[in-house]
Amino acid sequence: RGTAQENKQVWSVEAGLLAAFLFAAMISFIFVLLAAGAAIAAAQRDGGCERDGGACLAKESGVDEEALLQHGATLHEVSKHLALATCSVGESVACSTDGSASEWCSGNQCCLGTSGRLYTCPSASIEHAPGCTHPKSYDCTGSSPSSAPPQPTPDPAPTPPTKCDTQPNPPSSWGQGTYVFSPTDNQTDIQARINAAYASNGGQRPPNNGQFSDKRFAFLFQPGEYKVDVPVGFYTTVAGMGDHPDKVVFSGNKGVYCEQG
C-alpha cells in the first residue's frame, strides 16, 4: 500500500513537469510568431518606401520633398537627391553620380558631360552656375534646388536736369563771362550784354582792341529767334543750343559776324 502511494506521487510530479514544459513551449512559439510578424511588417514598410520613390527617406531626413517636387523633380529624382546628400557646398566631388568619371569639381564650377554639355558641379551653392550650359546632374549637398544668381541692383534713376532759366545768368559754376539766352528774354538786354563784351574784346578802335584782354565771353542761345546782331571779338564764343543748326535764328541786320581789321 505504501508503495502504491509513492508511485502516485511520482506520477503527479511528472505530470506537473510535463505541463510546465508545454506551457513554456507555447509561450516561446507565440514570441517567435510575434517576432516574425514584426520582421514581415518592417520589410513591407521598407519596400513601400522604395515603391514610393524615397518619400519615407524624405520624412526621416527632414528634407522638404514637397519643395523639391514643386521644382519639377520626379519622385525618383527626389529619392536620388536625398540619397546623395553626402557633401558640403564647395567640396571637391566627382562629376558623375557613381564616381566613375575621372573629372572632379568643386563649388560653382562646370563639369564636362556628353556632347560638350557643361553641367553645374554637384557641390555648387546654386542649381545652375553661370557659364554652365546645364544645371546639376545630381546634388550632393542635400539642399533644395536654388534659382539662378541674384540679378544686379539697377542703377538709380538720374536726376532730371534743372531748367536753364532757373539758374543765375551767368551760371555760378561757369564763370562770369558765360551767358545763356532765351527767346523770351528782353532783346534789348541781350544786345546790351553783347555790345559790352565787344567794346572790351573787339573792334578796331583802337586797332585790334582786346587782343591781349584777360576777359573771356561765351554767349549760348537756346532754340528760337533773336532780333539782335552779334559781333564776335577776341576770346568770344557764340553757340546755338538747338539739336540742329536751324533751331537758332538771328533776324537782326547782320546776325553773327566778325569785323575785319
Secondary structure, DSSP 8 states (H G I E B T S, - for coil): -HHHHHHHHHHHHHHHHHHHHHHHHHHHHHHHHHHHHHHHHHHHHHHHHHHTTSHHHHHHHT--HHHHHHTT--HHHHHHHHHT----TT-EEESSTTS-SS-EEESS-EEE-GGG-EEE-TT-SSSS-TT-SB--SS-SS------S---------------GGGS-SS-TTS-TTEEEE-TTS-HHHHHHHHHHHHHHH-SSSSTTTTTT----EEEEE-SEEE---EE--TTEEEEE-SSSGGGEEE-SSS-EE----
